[in-house]
Amino acid sequence: MGVTGDTVEAIRLKLDIADVVSDYVPNLQRSGKNLKGLCPFHNEKTPSFIVSPERQTFHCFGCGEGGDAFSFVMKAENLTFPEAIEKLAAKTGVPLVQTEKKDRNYEEKMGLKAILDFASSFYHSQLLLSSAADPARRYLANRKVSKESLERFQLGFVPDSSVFLEEARKKGFSEARLLAAGVAVKINGRLRPSFFGRILFPIRDSKGGVVGFGGRVLNSEIQPKYLNSAESLLFSKSRILYGVFEGLSSIRSNREIILMEGYLDVLMAHQYGIESAVAPLGTAITSEHAKTIKRYGAKTVIAFDPDSAGRTAALRSAEILLPEDIDVRVAVLPQDKDPDEILIEKGAAAFKTLLDKALDPAAFKTEILLSGEKGPLSSSKKSEVAHEVFALISKTSDEVLRSDWLRSLSQRLQISEDSLRMEFKKEADKKFRFRRPYESSDRKGDLKTSPAKVEASPFERQVLCLMMKNPSLASIAEETHFRSPDAKATWQALLTVEPHVPGWPARLLENAGPAKPLASELLMIADSMEGEDPQQELNRIFTRRRLEERLRELEGRIHSQQEGELHPDLRLEYQKVLCELKGSR
Ligand SMILES: [Zn+2]
């Protein structure tokens, strides 16, 4: 949906970034005129995440993320700009004035939502109250699902009767819309409720709206055991994770995701206080899931069933998560116990211990490949295992991880570390040779941009910081003063802002384009700089710069001339410049 610029400005005026951020960063502490806390976007133990209420911006000195309240919410909640506007409009009470161009699918989505909400609450009350749901209630009681979990996840039951369809018609939902929403099916020309005879798990998006259902049979002889809603405008299996909405606050505060296999696993984990548990919707983890997990900045522990299918799926999931630079581990559960059995029989503490002892993916894969091996390993087995594990190690671009994993592998296989590393390099080179040029440059772009990689010289940084104390000073500088593209872009953005208009820092970041990390970092540094009149300071710096350049020029000329031919004026000027330079310190 389109929103007018005035609306955005109205929201900006009413918004307090400290207020917005504190919903996500629980213990923001005052630090001078700023606020400091643990960054929600990367893992850290000491706070490097700064919020400036004065400038209404944030910046993390750990991962380089920065921006205004809008970009914070977009990043934290994985929203598009219009979605963030919608959310912050609600928070500030600013009415949304929409431009005429609405989301083409908007009406259709709203219609779908209405039906899904209705179906979800109808089936939930069926599970709680109807006698047809007796077997379902018994089944859930046998699986030790508590009343609270049943409520929290709004489980439902679909009786094999026309009662739902009658109610839906009374609400005015047409047959066509019920079919389109996937809550009804036509069997032999007769309309019937979808998922009949099944326990219904409503699937929510991260904002809590029901977007689809998963249905589980009561009698495991009926196939398939689980049935999911078909893909729709709202429902995408490759993106949504079950339990994310319910676990959002735990995921944020612990920065951790426990990845499980199914709906019931997630529900039981939550029931036992492990609320960062989520699961894909009966499908394998996709790279889109990985991107979602990455946005939560969460380390991930995979806790799948310990059978061979579960272990293979765990490994495949790890391989999908690794290229996103997600800190992923795989829990090794006892052979004969599924996660819910461990929780029920041994309790949450025992389960958490297993999570804590989770292995890195390379070690996990090694153990799987070596399981069943007794006695000393043959050389050919060692080589086979090493090459299998190489394939996994090459999925991460983190050199430190690679190095650690190779070391552990060499110890486990009792191969010399040097020869293992050589072998790994040989294989990596082979792959590289077959890679097309554009792929190798993609790879480079994949590397995470840590603040250390933001290139700007100390001179550029100092000058830009001073200008950020008063952007009208930006005109003192010239383009030739900036060598690094990011510094130049930041300076050009400074030239575009009007310092007397409130909210200029947000506009500066917008206009900085790809140089936003640098601009946001320098804004924060400038903010904490004390004293010094920025104009005087800038004049001093530029004067000094000019003198240094002149001195270098004179030195060059002096060196290129023979001793006897040295012009006295040159020598004199050199002395003078040197003197001035010393005085300007
Ligand atoms: Zn950070």
Boltz pocket constraint, residues with backbone or C-beta under 6 A from the ligand:
constraints:
  - pocket:
      binder: B
      contacts: [[A, 39], [A, 40], [A, 41], [A, 42], [A, 49], [A, 60], [A, 61], [A, 62], [A, 63], [A, 64], [A, 65]]
      max_distance: 6.0
